[in-house]
Every structure is written in structure tokens, then in C-alpha cells.
Amino acid sequence: MDPMTDTLHVPVLLEPILARAAGSTRVVDGTLGHGGHAAAFLAIGAEVLGIDRDPDAIATATTRLGHDRMHYLLAPYASEEAVRTVEAFHPDFLLLDLGVSSRQLDDEARGFTFRPGAPLDMRMGPDAAPASEWLAAVEESELQHVLREYGDEPKARRMASEMVRRRENAPFLTSDDLVNAIRAVLGHRSGPGDFARIFQAIRIAVNDELTGLEEVLPRFRQALGSGGTLAVISYHSGEDRVVKRAFREWASGCTCPPAFPICVCGLLPLGRAEPRKAIVADSDEIRTNPRARSARLRFFRNADAT
Ligand SMILES: C[S@@+](CC[C@H](N)C(=O)[O-])C[C@H]1O[C@@H](n2cnc3c(N)ncnc32)[C@H](O)[C@@H]1O
């Protein structure tokens, strides 16, 4: 099977990832999905540990990739179990390709879609609670924060208040309930772009995607050891901010307040974020794989042992 042309889930930004993974012998794919990137890591001869919180993704990837040089773990990548397994694996390259897979999005029963009549589920795995339960219980102020921060929604306050008002009459159970609440605030000119933004915001909250990412990045960097590379593809500005901030902090080393005239902490850079700017897909890749449109890829390479 050719990971570049296999259509099950086209791996995003595969070329720059493979260019940096060349020579790696022990690779962790922390977001295995359907194993598009993992298939390419196997093809360069690496031993691969694939982690996913979605049992369906692990099952599909296992059928596709088998067990030769391939190991699997069903868990959220930020769980203690996953971090310990990664540490024991001693990887020299680790990839996180964040968010949902096209297969998860396309499966209406999974409830990530705003297509009419879909259940409001949005769980990536059984470790989370369904979106319908989250929407029934969330505080109005938290809902407002989620809509503003993860959905870039300028009318977050009005929208949160409208959703709370509506849930008092009837619970949010299907995509239509959520779409109708969005329409009530944004008007009839609102469309798929608005629904996608708001659904994504709620998905990020339901799966607690940003907290886990922020907490696990330093532990993954450490697990890589000297000369190891951490690669992260994000699809949302909130995720990319978390990655960029962590990489910048590690690359600078010094934690003295900017007002200090000289460094007093004496901390050295832990490695380099290279390139400094995120890598994005070119127009050819976006044409063949529209999912790549919002992808931003960053690398951090640990300093070599001295
Ligand atoms: C964009 S897809 C990965 C696609 C994969 N790179 C490929 O080429 O097939 C993201 C996958 O990461 C999984 N995922 C997202 N957040 C996760 C988390 N916190 N822990 C474990 N898996 C996660 C999702 O279930 C999904 O299968």
C-alpha cells in the first residue's frame, strides 16, 4: 500500500513530515487515526507506537497495518497510561496530527456533523461525555468562553444565553437543535461556515482537547531525549497557539521576565523550533485534500547530547 495515494484518509503534510522523520527508528504516532502517517513511518523502516482514543480508529488501523513493527494503545494521548507507554518506548520522533479524522467526520452516527438529524455526540472516544450531556450541564459563562475562544464567535454572549434559554424548554439532542440556536442568533444569513465553527468549538470542549495538549507537550518533548523531534499538526488557531508558545519557550531557555537587563536564571535552550514559522499545505495538496487547508505543522528538535 502506498501511503501517499491510499484514499482511506489522506495523510496531511506527509512530505515535510517524512523529510524530518528520515532516519528515525522509533516513532510514536499519538493520533493514529486510520494509520496514514503510521503506514509511511513503517515504510521507512521504523518501529511504530500508535495511540488513539477512538476504538474504531485503532480497529481500522490494526486491520490495515498489522502487528509487524507496529504497536497500539487505545487511550487519550495525554493520559498517564499513554505518557508512560511513550516514555518506555524511547521514541526519536513523535507526531500529533490533532483533531478529528475525515472518517469520524463522515460517520453521521458519531455526531460531529451539522447535517440534519445527526445526534449531538461528538465524542472522539468513550472517555468523554456526549455533546448533548455537555450542553445540558455546562455553565452559561463556560459556554460563552468556549464559543468565543474555540469558535471565534463575536456574539458568544448572546449565543450562550440563547442556548441556555432553549435548553430550559427542550434538551439539545440533534444537530438541528444546535443549528436552530445558532441561526436564532446569527440570522438567516448564517451558513455552513458558522455551523462548522460552532460545532468545532463544542467538540474541542467536549473532548477537552486543549488542556490535554498543553499539559502533555513538555512530557513528550522530554520522552524524546536528545536529538529527538516533536511534530504537531494543528487545525485550529487555539491549538496552534498552545504549540507555538511551548516551542518558543523551550527554544529560548531563559525564563527571566523581559524587563530584566540580563539573564539571571541561566537556563539554556532545550533545542530549536525549525522552521520558525508553521509549514502549511501548498495549493496542490489542498486541491486533492481539502482537510489540509487549515493545517499548520510545527517541529521542535531537542538539542543533541553534549
Ligand atoms: C486527524 S486524525 C489523524 C489521522 C492520521 N494521522 C492518519 O494519517 O490517518 C486525528 C485522530 O486523533 C485522534 N485523537 C484526537 N485527539 C486525541 C487524543 N487527545 N488522544 C488520542 N487520540 C486523539 C482522533 O480520534 C483521530 O482518530
The ligand as a Gaussian input file, in Angstrom:
#p B3LYP/6-31G(d) Opt

LIG

0 1
 C       -6.582000      13.910000      12.126000
 S       -6.834000      12.300000      12.694000
 C       -5.270000      11.516000      12.467000
 C       -5.112000      10.938000      11.120000
 C       -3.834000      10.146000      10.953000
 N       -2.661000      10.987000      11.085000
 C       -3.827000       9.443000       9.615000
 O       -2.980000       9.776000       8.763000
 O       -4.668000       8.562000       9.398000
 C       -6.854000      12.527000      14.406000
 C       -7.016000      11.252000      15.223000
 O       -6.545000      11.576000      16.523000
 C       -7.415000      11.052000      17.470000
 N       -7.310000      11.924000      18.629000
 C       -7.639000      13.222000      18.726000
 N       -7.384000      13.682000      19.960000
 C       -6.862000      12.648000      20.649000
 C       -6.388000      12.491000      21.987000
 N       -6.425000      13.501000      22.852000
 N       -5.892000      11.302000      22.350000
 C       -5.839000      10.256000      21.468000
 N       -6.300000      10.339000      20.199000
 C       -6.800000      11.518000      19.797000
 C       -8.780000      11.068000      16.834000
 O       -9.608000      10.076000      17.416000
 C       -8.437000      10.791000      15.375000
 O       -8.513000       9.404000      15.108000

